[in-house]
Structures are given as C-alpha cells and as structure tokens.
Amino acid sequence: MNKFKFLFFVLAFIFLCIEINAQNDLQSWSSFSLSKKIKEKNRLIFKPIIRHKDNLSSYNNFSLDFIAKRKLDAHWSFSFLQRHWWLANSVNRNFWFIDAVYDFKANDNIKVSQYFRWHIAQDIDIDDPNFLRWHPSVTFNTSSRLKPYAGIEFFFRIDGINEIQRIRSKIGASYVLSDRINLLLRLWREQFVNITNARTDYVIQFNLGYRL
C-alpha cells in the first residue's frame, strides 16, 4: 500500500477524533486476548474486556469472552462467542454471538472480510435486545508490520421490531510486534437510531493479543 492510502487513514482517524465534542461520550474497550490453535482449523480465544465511559473518566463494566473458531475452507469460517458482563450496578448480562465469516483477497494488498452475526441476549437480570448483524470490512497490507483497517457494522433489531437500530463505523490499524504478539487500535463511531434516546458515542478499542 502506498503512502497516500496510509495518509488517508491517518487523516480519517484525526477527523473522527475532531468530531468528538461535549455532546458525544468518549468510551473505551480495553482487552487482552490469549489464543491457542487446536490442530490446523480450530482456535480457542480467551479475552477479558474492561470498559470506561464519561470521556474515559468513569469505570463502566467488565466482561469475559470465550471464543471458539473453526476454519471451513479458504474463504469461510465459523465462530461461537460467549460473553458474560458484570455491570457497575451489580446487574449481569450474558450473550451468545454466532458468526459466519467470509473473506477473500482482492489483491496482494487488500483483504475484504464480512461476518454475519446472530446476536442472542440471555436476559438474566434485564431484557436485552436481539440483533442480526452484518459487518463488512477491509484490511490493507503494507510493506511494514502495520495493517490499516476500515469497516462498518449494521445492527438489525429482531424481536418483532425489524429495523436497524445501531450503526458502528470503525477505522484503525493493527501492528505485528512479533510472531506471537499483536496490537490493535480502532476508533468506533456508534450511532443509535430508531430508538427513543437516539445518540452517537465514540469508542476507543484497544487489544493486546498473544498467541500461545
């Protein structure tokens, strides 16, 4: 990827940062992931996530992800994600995410991916919405260890409502520190639409990944 494409991603990231103002909350999702390859086509991932809100000044909640992935062929894979949340007010939440993932290389420098997700809420202490989600994205390979990324995710509310209620735009990059360690940094612009209290939030996503 040439320098002009990389500059585009830098400028787009800066633009999104500038758009953040006092009326939009800046939040964070910070995580550390451990992954283990099982034979050739299977991978298990453990990932704790801590979240902050109120422009990063207040603790929000904590969750644990357990993920099982299986590669079906050169393009398709399948994953199951179990996520349990511990909220600050002692209310717990639990979700299952079932993904069908399809990706391909447009050329040597561009990888196009998308997943279709069934978002299932377990409704332990509160009634959470259920969604069907679609997330197309593009990853660019550069001559360095840096891989810029852009994507958008649509949340289609089911439960008899049948409309899009959330749009999550993402831009960022990953950086390969070694064969086992990877850093990921992204900025989300999350729009809540077709609900009573529509709003836009911004989320900084950071993950330090380690492959066992």
N, C-alpha and C positions, 0 to 999 in steps of 0.2 A: 504494500500500500504506500502511495507517495505521500509527501509531506503535506500536500494540500488537503487530502482527506483527513489526515490526523489533525490538522489545524481546524477543520470543520467541527470535529467532535469536541475539541477544546473550547471553541467559541460557543457551541451549542450548550455545553455544560455551564459556561460562565453566564450565558443568557438566562438559563433556568435559575441559577443562583441569584441573579439580579432581580428576577421577577418575584422572589420571596419577599414578602413585606409583613407588616404587623398584623394584617388580617388573615394571613395564612400561617398555620402552625408548622414549624420545622421539627421533624421527629427523626429517630434513628432506630435501625435494626442492626445490632452488632452480634456477630456469631463466630464460633469456632467449630469447624467440622472435621470429623475423622471418617475416613472412608477405607474400606477393605474390599479388594477384588476377590471374588469367590469363583474359582475356575476362570473360564475365559469370558463368559457372557453375563455374569452376575456381580453386583456390587451392593454392599451394605454401607449406610451412612448414618452417623450419629451427629446431631447438631443442636447444641443449646443456643438459644437466642435471647438477648436482653434488649428491651426497648425503652426509649426515653421520649418524652413529649414536652410541650410548652417551651418550644425553641431550645430543646435539649437540656432544660433546667430541672425536669422532674422525672423520676422513675415512673414508668408506665406498667410494664408487665414482663413476665418471663415465660418462655416455652421451651419444650424439648421436641425435637424432630427425630423420628426413626424412619429411615427410607430404605426400601428395597427396590433395586433396579434390575431389569433384565433386557439385554440386547437381543432382538429377534433376528435382524439381518443387517445389511449395510446401511439401511435408512430408518427402520422402525425400532423403537424400544418401548418398554412399558415400565411404569413405576407405581409404587404404593407408598404414600406418606402418611404416617400417624403423627399428629401434633396435639400435644396437651398444653394448655395455657394455665398459668397461675396469675390472676389479676390482682391488682393492688388492694381491692376491696374484698379479697378472700373468695370471690366467685371464680369457679373454674370453668374452663371451656375445653371441648375436645372436637377434633376434626379428622376426617379421612379425606385424602386427596388421591384420586385415581387418575393417572396420566397416560395418554397415548401420545408418543413423541415421534415426529418425523423430521429428519434433517437431510440436507444434501449440500454439496459444494457447487456453487455457481461457477466458480473458477478456483484457481490455486490460492487466491487471497480472500475469497468471500465464502462464508458458510451461512446458509439460510436454515433456520430451525423454526418449528412451531410445535406447541403442545395443546392438546385438548384435555381439559381437566374437569372431572366431576367432583365438585366441592360439596362434601357432605358434613353437615353440622350434627353433633350428637345430642345437643340440647340438655346439658347436665343441670345447670342452675339457671340458665337464661335461654330464651328462644333465639337461636341464631339463624340467619337466612341461609338458604342453599343456592348454589350457583352452578351454571355451566360456564366454563372459562375457555377462552381462546387466546393464545399468546404467540404471535409471530415475532421473530427477532432475526437480527443479522449480526454476525461476528466477523471482524476483519483481522486477517493475519498480517502482521508487519514483519519487517526484517529483524526486529528486536523481539524481546520477550513480552512486549505489551500488545494486548489484543483489545482494541476498541469494540464497543457493543452498543446497539440501539434496539429497542423493542417496544411493543405496546400490548397491553392485556385488557381484554373486554370481559366484564363480569355480567352474565345474563342471568337475572334472578328467575328462579323457578318458583315453587310453592304456589302455583296458580297465578302468579303476577305477570310473568313472561315479558320482561323488558330489561334493557341494560340499565344497571344502577351504579356501575363503577367503571372508570377507565383509568388504567395505570400506565402512564408513559415512562419509559426508562432509558437512561443513557449513562454510559460509564465505560469501564475497562477492567480487564484482569491482567495480572502481571505474574509471570512464572519466576519464582525465586530459585527453585531447584527442581529436580525430578520429582520430589515429594511435596513441595510447599508451593502454594498458590495464593495470591492476594486478589481480592475482588472489591471494587468500589463502584457504586452506582448511585445515581440520584433518581428518585421517582417523583413524578407529578401525578398525584392521585385525586381524581375528580369524582365526587359522589353526586350522582344525578338522579332525577326522578324519585326523590325522597323528600320528606318534609323539610329537613335541615340540610339542604344542599351546600357543599363546601368543597374547597380544594386544599389538600395537605401536601407537604413535601417531606420525603423520607430519604435519609442517607442510609444506604445499605452497605455494610462492611462485613467481609468474611475472610478469615484466615483458614485455609484448607490444608489438611495434611493427609497424605496417602500412606497407609500402613504397608 
